[in-house]
Amino acid sequence: HRQFENITVFDGYMALKNEETLAEKANIKKILDNDSRFSENILAHQSKMTIEKAGTGSGKAAYLFVPETADQINDFIHLQNRKSGEAIDLEAAGAVLSEKVANSLGLKVGDPIRIYNDDESHEVVLGAITENYLENYLYLSPTVYEQAFGKVLTVNMAYVNIPDTSTDLENAIANEWLARDGVVAVNFTGNIGKSSADSISSLSIVVVVMLLSTGALAAVVLYNLTNINISERV
């Protein structure tokens, strides 16, 4: 609940067919702006990368997320310090990493981060650590991205907010946008939340079964040990 009510607050997203610059995506941006069902929308770059504390050689997979403008991200994703609840300014921080992967890699604010895959490798300086519970994310401001990667930002995702969500409206939006050239997938937060909740529920059942099995095993072992002990004494 905290993930989808306090952190990732967007209502849906669209995966775009081609990764192109903002200028090349001007047409789809115009259509998004003119769709009265969306209260806000934002284009973004998202890709799976490996990150590590520079020089350590130990990396973790994470999603690289770069919004078209840093000041708009708060309408879709709340970057915030878990302990203080203080909001994080992406433009000022430059690079913001989710807390779990930061702890796993031993990263602290000010440390250099290496971002790489089979084709490229880049470095940025960690500016802040944000609260997050599902998946690992590295958020970069467009300025830092273009400086580190040495190229103009290209986008492949569109995130939207819908003032009044309903299953019928979401289905209508999905069907209409999937029929457009250049959109390959549409998903909504409700579906993501339900999928995550179902996974957690399934895991909870497994945990309960394991606990009951462990308790039963402990009881049997203790009974046998006590029985042997008493028999030996007799």
C-alpha positions in Angstrom: 0.0 0.0 0.0 2.8 2.4 0.8 4.4 1.8 -2.6 1.3 2.6 -4.6 -0.3 5.2 -2.4 2.7 7.2 -1.3 5.6 6.6 -3.8 4.5 5.5 -7.3 1.4 7.6 -7.6 0.9 7.5 -11.4 -2.2 5.8 -12.7 -0.9 4.2 -15.8 1.9 4.0 -18.3 2.4 3.2 -22.0 5.4 1.5 -23.6 6.3 3.2 -26.8 7.4 1.3 -29.9 10.5 3.3 -30.7 13.0 5.1 -28.5 13.3 8.6 -29.9 14.1 12.2 -28.8 11.5 14.5 -27.4 11.4 16.4 -30.7 10.7 13.2 -32.6 8.0 12.3 -30.0 6.3 15.8 -30.3 3.3 14.3 -32.1 2.5 11.7 -29.5 3.1 14.3 -26.7 0.5 16.6 -28.4 -2.0 13.8 -28.5 -1.4 13.1 -24.8 -1.9 16.8 -23.9 -5.1 16.9 -25.9 -6.6 13.8 -24.3 -9.0 15.2 -21.7 -9.1 12.0 -19.7 -5.5 12.6 -18.5 -4.9 15.2 -15.9 -1.1 15.0 -16.3 1.3 13.1 -18.6 5.1 12.8 -18.9 7.4 11.1 -21.3 10.4 9.3 -19.9 13.3 7.0 -20.7 13.4 3.7 -18.9 15.8 0.8 -19.4 17.3 -2.1 -17.4 20.9 -1.4 -16.5 23.5 -2.8 -14.1 24.8 -0.4 -11.4 27.7 -0.6 -9.0 29.8 1.5 -6.7 32.6 2.6 -9.1 35.7 0.5 -8.8 34.2 -2.4 -6.8 33.2 -4.7 -9.7 30.0 -5.9 -7.8 26.8 -4.8 -9.6 23.1 -5.1 -9.2 20.3 -4.8 -11.8 18.2 -1.7 -11.7 15.8 0.4 -13.9 17.3 3.6 -15.1 14.5 6.2 -15.2 14.9 9.7 -16.7 11.8 12.0 -17.0 11.5 14.6 -19.8 11.7 17.3 -17.1 12.8 16.9 -13.5 10.2 19.2 -12.0 7.3 17.1 -13.3 8.3 13.8 -11.7 6.6 14.6 -8.4 3.2 14.3 -10.1 4.0 10.6 -10.8 6.7 9.4 -8.4 7.4 10.8 -5.0 11.1 10.8 -4.3 11.5 11.0 -0.6 13.7 10.2 2.4 12.2 7.2 4.2 13.2 8.3 7.7 12.5 12.0 7.5 9.8 12.0 4.8 11.5 15.0 3.2 10.9 15.3 -0.5 14.0 15.0 -2.8 14.5 17.5 -5.6 15.7 15.4 -8.6 17.1 18.5 -10.4 19.2 19.4 -7.4 20.2 15.8 -6.5 21.0 14.8 -10.1 21.1 11.1 -9.4 18.7 9.4 -6.9 18.9 5.7 -6.0 16.3 3.5 -4.3 17.3 2.6 -0.8 17.4 -1.2 -0.9 20.0 -1.4 -3.8 22.0 1.5 -2.2 22.3 -0.5 1.0 23.1 -3.7 -0.9 26.0 -2.0 -2.7 27.2 0.0 0.2 26.5 3.3 -1.5 26.2 6.6 0.3 25.5 10.1 -1.0 28.5 11.5 -2.8 29.7 8.1 -4.0 30.4 7.6 -7.7 28.0 5.1 -9.5 28.9 3.2 -12.6 26.0 2.5 -14.9 26.6 -0.1 -17.6 25.4 -2.8 -19.9 27.0 -4.8 -22.7 27.2 -1.8 -24.9 28.0 1.2 -22.7 29.4 2.4 -19.4 28.9 5.8 -17.6 29.5 7.3 -14.2 27.4 9.7 -12.1 27.6 10.9 -8.5 24.9 9.7 -6.1 23.0 12.8 -4.9 20.2 11.2 -2.8 18.7 7.9 -1.6 14.9 7.4 -1.9 12.3 5.2 -0.3 11.1 2.3 -2.5 9.9 -1.2 -2.0 9.3 -2.8 -5.4 12.1 -3.2 -7.9 15.4 -1.1 -7.9 15.5 2.3 -9.6 18.1 4.9 -10.4 16.5 8.3 -11.3 18.6 10.8 -13.2 17.7 14.3 -14.1 17.7 15.0 -17.9 20.7 17.3 -17.4 22.8 14.7 -15.6 21.8 12.0 -18.1 22.9 14.0 -21.1 26.2 15.0 -19.4 27.0 11.4 -18.3 25.8 9.6 -21.5 27.0 12.3 -23.9 23.8 12.3 -26.0 20.3 13.9 -26.1 17.7 12.2 -24.0 15.6 9.7 -25.8 12.2 8.5 -24.4 10.4 5.2 -24.7 7.6 5.5 -22.0 4.6 7.7 -21.3 3.1 8.0 -17.8 -0.4 9.3 -17.2 -2.7 10.3 -14.4 -6.5 9.8 -14.6 -8.7 11.9 -12.2 -11.5 9.3 -12.1 -10.3 5.8 -12.6 -12.6 2.9 -13.4 -12.2 -0.5 -15.1 -14.4 0.5 -18.0 -12.5 3.8 -18.6 -9.1 2.1 -18.3 -10.1 -0.6 -20.8 -11.4 2.1 -23.2 -8.1 4.0 -22.9 -6.0 0.9 -23.4 -8.0 -0.2 -26.5 -7.8 3.2 -28.0 -4.1 3.8 -27.4 -3.1 0.3 -28.4 -4.7 1.0 -31.8 -2.3 3.9 -32.3 0.9 3.4 -34.2 3.9 3.6 -31.9 2.2 2.2 -28.7 3.0 -1.4 -27.8 1.7 -1.8 -24.3 -0.6 0.0 -21.8 -0.9 -0.9 -18.1 -2.5 0.7 -15.1 -1.3 0.9 -11.4 -4.4 -1.0 -10.2 -3.3 -4.1 -12.3 0.3 -3.7 -11.0 -0.9 -3.4 -7.4 -3.2 -6.4 -7.8 -0.5 -8.5 -9.3 1.9 -7.6 -6.5 -0.7 -8.3 -3.8 -1.5 -11.7 -5.3 2.3 -12.5 -5.3 2.6 -11.4 -1.6 -0.5 -13.4 -0.7 0.9 -16.6 -2.3 4.2 -16.0 -0.5 2.3 -15.6 2.8 0.7 -19.0 2.4 4.0 -20.6 1.7 5.5 -18.9 4.8 2.6 -20.2 7.0 3.0 -23.7 5.7 6.7 -23.6 6.4 6.2 -22.3 9.9 3.6 -25.0 10.6 5.9 -27.7 9.2 8.8 -26.4 11.2 6.8 -26.4 14.4 5.6 -29.9 13.8 9.2 -31.1 13.1 10.4 -29.4 16.3 7.7 -31.1 18.3 8.5 -34.5 16.9 12.2 -34.1 17.5 11.7 -32.9 21.0 9.3 -35.8 21.7 11.8 -38.3 20.4 14.8 -36.9 22.3 12.7 -36.8 25.5 11.5 -40.3 25.0 15.0 -41.6 24.3 16.3 -39.8 27.4 13.7 -41.2 29.6 14.1 -44.8 28.2 17.9 -44.6 28.8 17.3 -43.5 32.4 14.8 -46.3 33.0 
